[in-house]
Amino acid sequence: MLYTKMASPLGLARSTSAARSISTLMRRSAIASVVSPYAAATASASRSAPLAISQCARTAFSSNLSQSIRALSQSSNTAEPAFAAAKAADVDLNQLPKDAQSSAARTKDATFASLRGSIDYSLLKALTVKPFGYETMSAVQQSVLHLLPELASGVGANSTPMPDGQGRDMLVKAKTGTGKTIAFLVPALEARLRSIQDVSKGRFSKPWLDMLKRHRPDLDVSSLSKKELDEITKQYVNNTVGALILSPTRELATQIADEAKKLLTHAPDLKVQLLVGGASRNFQINDWRRSRPDVVVATPGRILDLLNDVGMMREAMTACRTLVLDEADTLLEMGFRDDLQAIMKHLPAKVERQNMLFSATVSPEIRAIARASLQPDHRFVDCVPAGEENVHKHIPQYATVLETAEEQIPHILRLIAHDQLVNPGKSKTIVFAPTTKMTEFLADVIRDAQRHFPAQSSIYEIHSKKDQRARFNTSDRFRKDKSGASVLVTSDVSARGVDYPGTTRVIQVGIPSSKDQYIHRIGRTGRAGAQGRSDIVLQNFERGFLHFQLDDLPVNQLHVDDLAQEVETLAAKFDENPQEFAVPDEVFEAARQAKKELKKGGRGRDSFSTPGAKPPAEIRGPLTGKYESSELKPLIAKTLANMEESEESREVFTSLLGFYMGRGDELRTNKLAVLDGLKQWCVQAARMEKAPHLSDSFLQKMGMSMRDMRGGSSSSRGGRGGSGGGYRADSSRSFGRGRFSRDGDSRGDSRDFRGSRDGRDSRDNRDFRGSRDGRDSRGGRSNFGTGRDARQSRFGSDSSASKW
């Protein structure tokens, strides 16, 4: 590059391009008014004393130029010229205020492209090019990501304050389906990348210094060579957790891990660890050994289980840089408060880490956990505009109270058929059941009846009895399904946080565990402004839930006959004019694009075997009369014939009995009414010859007193609270909160797996137990970063042995 002398205040050699830049800026910007006087004065001084430029003049120049750049930086239109002027004039940007530095380097707007210069290029490329290809940020993404890069800078007592004076910890309130995952993943990954850079430059955080003192006490960190810094950087990335993200359910945790892996498409060195129950515990430990814990996504039960037993994980967590609680309200509702507090004891002090809580609601309980885990100066980001209704307020909601249990299955089939007729080529339905056994039962019935639906349908089934791999695969296939006629039958493992794009209807069979769960379920549809609909199908004894729990929601009552008439009208309309129900062109185009993407990925001729690439299902006729009761009842009877003499229906009855006996507050009815209602379901809906007999001792175990079994008081026999399924306003006091045969995920991983440890034998406790100071249970020194002891050969050679 050519250099030339110019009449500059400092008389330094500059590139011709830099000289041209300053010349242009001095003519066209407000900087000229500041630079010109000092340029003239110092030029005169340099002619008389070329080797002794006035230090006073130089200081005054830098000060006034900095003030001009600061003023220019207040406007996004002049930020880039100011930044260029500062660089060209050799002004130290570190001497400028932080807000001037950051705003001079970028222009803030609603596009992801405006993050250029604020985040690592690999993350920006993933967001704006491939694999995401995003253009515009959502409200919650703007609120969080525009705080970068300062948000991802160092933490600790000596860290630089944020420009606005608030802290880096965040409590974020945002509606479901608004892009929260990207909003917390990008800062977490950016912080990890920056912390690695800091270590490579010899800038160590307090938790990392403490770890070095424990494991390399002879190391002098004040004078490290380049080679030593490179070695320590490798140790840092292998032995510290960058970000710990806690999720209430395995499905949501898997979804977050997948998003993180996509964000790291162009940063392959960084790795994601997924720690959830249902997967092999030993595999997760070995994978931790072989890889590096840049991002750890976990459910509370599994991560606490591993922290209690595995020394290398426990030690790595002591230097965790970022903690994220996703769906924090759900974590508390599912009873994870104690687990969260136990996990935080393994983390650095909250002043030495960054903490982010994301929640759809901010209750007093959320405020309490925020006080425990966030810094006092944390910022509250509310992305729900004042007066804007939550998603469940604008979704059309319908409730059907069945006169007899015999109507249950025909009504569910009509609801699925109705959705396929009103959303040709776009139907995507989720059917929720209260227990695992009921989920299996409904899935079998719907799968057998699918040939009766208007379009050829794909039926999916998810519940806690499925192994984790099967659940992951099923969830992923349904998420990508664009066949236009798909049905997912699931328990509450899919109720919270999991995103199934394009879901057009949610059907709830029976009551959910709570009103909040009802809201979370219907939140699977109508996400991110899309259209959707919710239906809940209740038996007569469940009527109280509708009147006492959903009374403040816009729920419309739908009679069985009204739906039957509407479906019959649509069927006749299709037979008269099928073109009116043709699949829209844009749906076909989306399917063609999905097929192309799969071919690019090497799926070849088998691409249409994947639901995401199937051509949209078209409505098949004739349909007139197909959904009348006279047609549906024989179909259902044939489907149930194979179950009648089996134990399946009895097991469904037992699971429902256990579920409903603990729901007195929600149902406002007595236990005898619940029992009678479920017996009617066995005979009328499940087509059993007679209801199962229950012994007195069994009923007592279920919480029923002898008075209940004899029929209760006179008021419970005939009136409003009788066995006919009514409800009694004052009966809630007599009901407990017991749990029986509920879906395994209702509590989370800690109860499901803490006892069995995934089938591991007692030796695992000895193999992986370690203490914070690196000593195993026998008092010997363990290998930090490896989790090994004398039995390390049980897992073969440990690839992490060279970490220290």
N, C-alpha and C positions, 0 to 999 in steps of 0.2 A: 504494500500500500504506500502511496506517495504521501509525504508529509511536507508541510510548508509552514513558515513563520507567519504569524498574523499579529496585528496590533492588538493583542489581548491584554487585559489587566495584569495577567501573571506572566506574560512573555514566554509561554510554553509552546512546544511543538505540538500541533494538532493535525489531524487528518483533514484533507480538503473537504470531505463530506461534512465533518463536524463544523468546520469553519462556515460552510454554506448554510448549515442549519441555524447556527447562531445569528448569522447575518440576516436570514429570512425572518427569524423570530424577533430580532431587534427592530425590524421595519414594521412588522405586522401585529405585534402583540404588546400587551401592557408592560412586558419586561423591559422594553426599550427605554421607558422613562426612568427605570431604576439603573439599568446597566450603563447607559450613555454617560451620565455625569462621572461615575466612578471609572469608566473606561478612559475618559479624557484626562482625569486627574492622575490616574496611575500611569497612563502613557507618558504624560509630561514628566512624572517622577522617574520613569524608567530611562528617559533620554539623558537626564542629568546624572542619574546613578543606576546604570543598567543592571548592576549586580546586587543592588540593595533596595529591592521594592519595599515600600512601606508596609510593615506588618499591620499597622492600624488600618490602612486603606484596604488591605486584603480581607481583614476581619469584617469591616463595614460592608464591603461588597458582598461577601458570602451571606451576611445576616440579612441585608436588604433583598438580595436575590431569593433567598429562602422564603422571605415574607411574600414576595410576588408569586412564587410558585405555589405557596400555600393558598393564596387568594384565588389564583387561577384554578386550583384543584377543586374548589368548591363547586364548580360547574362541570357536569359530565361532558359538556361539549368541548371544554378546553383542557381536559385532564391529560390527554395524550401529548399535545404540544408542550404542556408544562413539564411532563415527565421527560420528554426529549430535550427540552432546554436544560433541565437539571443535569442530565447525563452529559450533554455536550459541554456544559460549563464546568464540568468536573466538581460539581457540588456533591458532597457526601449525602446520599439519600438517607442514611441512617441518622443524620442530624435533624431531618425533618420530622414533624409529628407523624405518628403512625397512621392517622387518618389521611394525611396528605400523601404519604407513601402509597397506601393501598388505593385511594381513589385516583391518584395520578396514574396508576398502572392499569386501571380497568374502568370500563363503563358499565354501570349496573342497569340491567333491564330484565325483562321476563324470559330471556332466551338463555339456554345452556351455554351458548357460544360466549356470553358475557363473562363466564367463569374463567376464560383464558387468562393465564397469569396468576390466578388465585388458587388453582389446584394443579396437581401433577398432570403433565400432558397425557400420560397413559390413561388416567381416569377420564379426562376430557374427551379423548378419542373414543373410549368405550361408550360414553354418554351420547356423543353427537354423531358418531359415524357407525361403528359396529361394536357390539351387537345391538345396542338400543336404538340408535338413530333418532334420539329425541331432539326437539326444537324448543318447545316452550315449557317452562317450569310451572308447577302447581303453586298454590299460595304457600303451602307449608314448605315447599322446597325453596322458594324465594326467601322466605323468612329466615331459614337456617343457612342456606348456602351463600347468601350475600354477606354473611359474617366472616366468610373465609377471605384471605388466608389466616387472619388473626385468630380465628376460632381454633385452628389446629396448631397454633404455636405452643410453646412449652407451658407446662403447668408447674405448680409448686409455689412456695413462698416467695421466690425470687423471680417469678415470671413477669413478663411485661403486661401491664393491665390492658384490657380491651379499650379501644378508642372512645367508646361511649360511657366508660366508667362502670359498666355492669360486668358480671362474671361470665365465665365460659360454661358453667353448668347450666342446664336448660330443663325446664318443664314445659313440654309442648302439648297443647290441646288441639287435636285435629280430627276431623271426621274420617270414618273408614273409607278406604279406596281413594285416598288423595295423594298417594305417593310418599308416605312416611318412610318407607324402607330406604329409598334413595336418599332421603333427607338426613338420615342418621348414618348410612353406610359411607357416603362420600367424606364427611368430616372425620369419621373414624379411620378410614383408610389413609386419608391425607395426613392425619396425625401420626400414624404408624410410619409412613414414608419419611416425614420430617424428623421423627425421633431417631430413626436409623441414621439419617444424615448428621444429626447432632452428635451421635456417638462416634461416627467416623471422623468428626472434627474435634473430638476430645471434650465435648460438652455432655456431661453425664447428669442424669436426674438422681435425686436422692435415693429412690428405691433401687436403682441400678448400682449406685455406689455402695449401698448397704449389702447388696448381693455380692459384689466384687470383694468386699471386706470379708464376707463369710467364706468365700470359696477361693479367693486368691489374696490372702492377707499380706503377702510379701510384695504385692504389686504397688509400685509408686506411680499414681495416676497423674502426678504433677509434671512428669517429664517422660512422655511416651513417644517412641519413634513411629514413623509411618507404618512400619511392618507390625508393630505391636497394636496400633490402632485398628489395622485391618483384622487382626486376630480377635481383638475384643469385639469388634463389630459383628463378626461371625458368631461369637458366643452370645452376643445380645439377641440376635434374631432367632437363634435356636432355643434360647432359654427364657425368654420373656413373652408374655401375652400382649399383643398389640391392642386388641379390643375384645371384650367379653360382652356378647349380646344374649340376653336372657329372654326366652319366649315361653308363653304358657303351654303351648301344644307342640307336638312333634311335627305336625303338618306345617304349621307356621314357621317353625325353626328351619325346616327343610326348604321352604320357600325363600327365607331370608338368605340361607347359605347359597342357594342357586343364584340369587341376585348378586351376592358378593363375588361369586366366581365369575359371573359375566362382567362385573366391573373390573376385574383383574385380568381380563382377556389379554391386554397389552402389557401387563406386569406379571409375567408367569412365575417370577421368583417368589412372590407373596402367595401364601397358602391359606386355605380355609379349613377349619376343623369343625365337624358337626358331631355333637355329643348329645344324643337323645336315647331314651329308653326304647326297648324293643329291638335294637340293633346289638350286635355282638360287643360286649364290653371289652373283651380281650383284643378284638380287632381295633377298637378305638384307641386303646392304650398303645398298641404297636404302631398304629398310624401316627400317633403323636410322636413316638420315638423317631420314626423315619422322616417325618416332615418337620415343619416349623409352625408355631401357633400365632401367626399374624392376626387372624380373625378366628375367634372361637364362638360358635353359635350353639346354644345349649338350652335344654329344659332344666329347671331348677333341681328336680330330683336326681337326674343323672349326673350333673356336674358336681353336686354336693357329695354324692356317693363316691365319685372319683377323687375329689379333693380330700375326703376323709381317709382314703386308702392309698393313693398313689403319690409318692413323694415328689417326683419330677413335676407333676402337674401343680401340686400345692406350691412348690417353690417358684415355678414360672408365674403363678398368679400373684405373687407378692410384688411384682413389678408391672402389673397390668396398667396400661396407659389410659384406656377408655372403657367405661361401663355404660351399657345401654339397656334399659328396661323397656321392651316393646310390649304394647298392650298392658301397661302397668295396672290398669283397673281390673283387667281379667286375672292377672297374676294374684292380686289380692282377693278377688272373689273366689278363686279356686283354692284358697287357703295356703298360699305360698309365703305368707308373711314371715313365718319363722325360718323357712328355708332361705329366704332372701337375706335375712339378718345374719344367718350362719355363713352364707357365701361371702358377704361383705367383710367378715372377720378375716378372711384369707386374702383380701385385697389390700393395697396400700391405703394409708389414711386418705380420706376424701379430698384433702388439700393437695395431695400428690397425684391425683388422677382427675380425668374429666368425666362428668356424669351427665347422662341425658335420659330423661323419662318421657316417653311418648304414650299418650292416653287419649281415648275418645271422650272421656269425662274426667272432671276434676272434683272428686268428692273429698270430704274431710279425711277419709282414709288415705287418699292419694297425697293430700297435703302433708299428712303425717309421715308417710314414707319419703316424701320429698325433703322434709326437714332432717330426716335421718341420713339420707344419702347425698344430698346436694349441699353445696356451699351456701352460706347465708346470703351472698350477693347474687344468687342464681337468677336468671332471667326467665320470665313467664311469657311464652309465645302462644297467643290465642289465635288460631287460624279458623275459628268459627265466627263469622261476622255477626254482630249484634242483630237480633231479630231473624236470623236465618234459621230455618227449621232443620232439625236433624234428618238424616236420610229416611228414618222410619216414619217421619211425618208425611212425606210426599209419596210414599209407595202405596198404591191401592191395597187395602187389606180387607179380607173377607173371612168370616167365621161361620161355620156350619155346625149346628148342634143336631146330631142324629136322633131321630125318634126311636129307632131300633139299631142294634149293633149290626144287623144284617146289611144295612145300607153303607157300611164303612168302605169296604173294598170297591163296590161299584162306583161310589162317589170319587174315590181316589183315581180310579181308571178314567173316569169322565174328566177330572181336572187335568190329567196329563194329555188326554185327547183334545181338550179345549185349548190348551196352550199350543199344541202343534197346529191347530186350525187357525188360531189368531196370529201365530208367528211362523208362517210357512218358511221352511229353510233356515230358521233361526232359533227354534225352540231348544231350550236348555233348562231342565228342571231338576231341582234338588228336593228330595223327600226326606224329612227328618223323622226319626222314631225315638221314643224315650229310652229304650234299652237295646242292648246288643241282640238279644234273642228276637225282639220285635223287628229289628232291622233285618235280620236274616230271613224272618218270615215274610215280610213285605217284599224283599228283594226276590225271593223265590216266586211269589205270586205275580209280581210285575214282569219278571223275566218270562214266565210261562205265558203271560197274556200279551206280550209285546206284538205278536202278529196281528192283534186286534186293533192296534193303534193306527191312526191315519197314515203315518209315515214309518218306514222301516227304522227301528230305534236301536240305540246302543244303551245297554243297561250296565251300570257300575255299582259296586257295593263296597262300602268302607265302614269298618267298626273295629273295636279294640281286640277282637279275637283273631283278626287278620294279622299276620306277621308284618313287621315294619317294612320290609322290602316290598311286599305286596301292596301295602297301603300307599307307599311312596309312588309306586308305578301306577296304581289306579288313579290316585290324585292327579298325577302329571298327565295321564291320558285324558281324563275328563277335562282338565284345564285347557288342553290343546284341542279338544274335540270341536270341530266346526261342521259336523255332519248335519246339524240343523234338527236333530231329533234324538237327543241324548237325555238320559235320566240317571241321576246319582241317588242311591238310597243309602243313607248314612245315619250314624248316631251323632252325638254332639262333638265328636272329634273334628268335624268340619264346620262347626258353628262359629268359630271366632278367628278373625284375622286372615284366614286363608282366602286367597283371591281366585275366584273362578270367573274369568272374563266372559261376558255375554250371557250370564244366567238370567233367564226371563221369568222364572217363577220359583217360589219356595213354598212347599207344601209341608205343614207340620201335622203329624198324626198323633193325637193326644197332646196333653199339656207339656210344655217344657219344664225344666227344673225351677225356673223363676221368670219373672217379667223381664229382667235384663237379658236372660237367655233368649227369650222370645224376640227381643229387639236385635240381638246379635245374629240370630238366625236369619231374620228377614234382611239384615244388612248384607247378605251374600248376593242379593239382587239389587238393581237400581244403583249400582256403584258408579262413582265418577260421573254422575248426571245421566246415566242410562235409564231406560224404562224398565219396569219390572212389576211384579205383582206377588202378593202373599196370600195364602189360604191356610186356615187352621181347621182341622176336622176333629170335633169333640163328641164324646159320648154323653148321654144324658147326665150321668153322675159328675161330669166335668164342667157342667154349666157354670158353676160358681167361679171358675177361673176367668171366664169371659166377663162376668158381671162385677167382680171385685178386683181383678188385676189389670184388665185391659180397658177399664171404663173411661180412662182419660186419653185413649188413643183412637184415631179415626177408623174404627173397625166396623164394617158393614156386615149385617147378618145375611147369609145366603142360604136359602132353603134348597134341599135336595132336588125337589121338583123343578125349581127355577133353573138350576144348572142343567138338569136333564133336558129341559125344553130349549135352552140356549144352544147346547151341543147338537140337538136334533135339528134345529134351525140352520146352524152352520153346515151340518152334513148335507141337508137338502140343497142348500145354496151351492155347495161344491158340486154336487151331482148335476145341477142345472148349468153351472158355468165354471168349469175347472180352471180356466185361465185367470179367474179372479184370485185364485190361491196359488198362482205360479211363484216360484222362488225368485226373489229380486235379482237383477243382473249383478249388483254389487256383491251379493253373497257368492255367486258363482265365481266372480273375479277373485274374491278373497281365497276361495278354495284352490283356484288355479295357481295363485301366488304361493300358497302353502305347499303345493305339490312341487313347484319349482325350487323352493328352498330345500325341501327334502332331497331332491335330486342333486342339488349342489353339495349336500352333505353326504352323498354317496349311497342313498337308499335305493336308487335306481328303480327297477320295475316294481319293487315291493312297496313303493311309496303309498299306494292307496290302501295298503293294509294298516296304515296308521290313521286313527280317527281324525287327526288334524288335517289330513290331505284327502279324505274321502269327498266325493262330489256331494253337494247338499241333497238330503233326502227329500223327494217330492211326495206330495199327497197322493195316496192311491184310493181309488173308488171301486165300486159304489159304496157310499157311507150311510145312506138313508136307512134308518131303523137299526143300525148297528149298535147303538149305545142305549137302546131301550132295555129296561129291566128284564124283559123276557129273553133277550139275547145274552145279556151279561151273566145272569144267574147260572145257567148251565155251564158256561165257560169257567166261572169261578168254582163251581161245584166239582168239575173235573180236575181243576188244578189242586183243590184241597183234598181230593180223594186219597192221594198218596200220603198225606200228612195225618189223616184222621186217626189211624190206628197207631201212629208212631208216638214217640215221646216228645216230638218237636212242639206240638201245640201245648202240651202240659208244661214244658219248660218256658214257653212264652208266657203262659198264664202265671207261673211262679215268679218270673222276673217282673212282670207288670204289677203283681201284688206287692212285691217288695218295694217297687218304685212309688206306687200310689199311697201306700200306708204312711209314708212320711210326708205327705203333701196336704195335711189337713188345713193348714193356714191358707193355702192357695185355693183349695176346693170348697172350703166352708161347708163340709158335709161330714157325716159320721162314718166310721170305719165299716159298719155293716152295709151302708149304701155302696161304698167302694167295692166290697166283696161281692155283693149281689150284681153290681154292674159288670165286674170282670167275669163272673160266672155266665152272665148273659152273653158276653163277648165270645166265650168258649163255644157255646151252643149255636149262637146265631151267626157270628162272623167266621170262626174257625171250623164250624160244621162238625163239632164233636157230638157224639150221641148223648152224652150227659156231662155236666160240669164235674171237674175233679173234686174228689172228697178230700177235705182237710181235717186232720185231727185237732182236738182241742189243744193238745200240747203244742202243735205247730202254730196254731193261731195265737196262742199265748206268746210264743217266741216272736211273732210278728207284731206284738204290742196290743193285741185285742184282749180286753178283760172278759170275765165270765158274763158280765152284764151286757157287753157288746154282743157276745155270741148268742145270748138268749133273746136278742132283739132290742136291747136298750130300753129306755123309758118309753112311755106312751107317745111322747112327742116324736120319737124316732121311728115309730111304726107307721104312722099314717100321714102325718102332716107334712110340713114343708121339708123336714129333714129326714123323711122316711126312706125306705129302701128303694123307692122308685127313682132315686137319683137326684133328689132335690138337694138344697144346701141350707145350712142353718147358720145364721149370722153369729151366734155366740158359741159355736162348737169348736172354734180354733184353739181354745185353751186346753182341750183334752188331747191334742195331738203333739207327738214328739217330732224329732228331726232325725229319726233313724235312717240308715242307708242299707239297702239290700239289693244285690244283683244289679247295681247301676253300671253304666258303661265305664269301663276301666279308666278312661281318660278324664272322668269328671273330677278326679282329685289331682291327677298328674302322675309324673314318673316316680315320685319318691315312694308312694305306697305300692305301686305296681311292682317295682323292681328292687327295692331296698332289701327285701327279705331274701329273695332267691338269687340275687346278683347274676341274673341271666344263666343260672345253672352252673356257675363256677363252684369248684370245691373249696374246702377250707384252706387249702394251701395258698390260694390267691391273696388272702389277707397277709400272709407272711411275705409273699413275693414282692408286693408292691407297697407295703406300709413303710412310711418314712416320716421323719419329723422335719420341722422348719429348719433346723440347723444342719440337715443333711445326714443325720445318724439313723440307722435302722433300729428295729426293735431289739436287736441283740447288743446294741451299743457300739457297733463297728461303724466305720466311716463309709457312707455310700457314695456312689459316683453321681455328682450333681449333673442334672440334665439327662441322665440315662434311666433313672429309676431302677437300677440294677442292684442286686445283692448276690449272695452266693448261688442263688438259684437262677441266675440270669440265662443259663443255657436252656431253660425251659422254653424260652422264646427265641432261641438262636442268637446269632451275633447281633449286637446293638449298634446300628449305624450311627448313633449319636455319641459314640464313645469319645470322639475327638472334640467334642464341644468345649471341653475344658482341658 
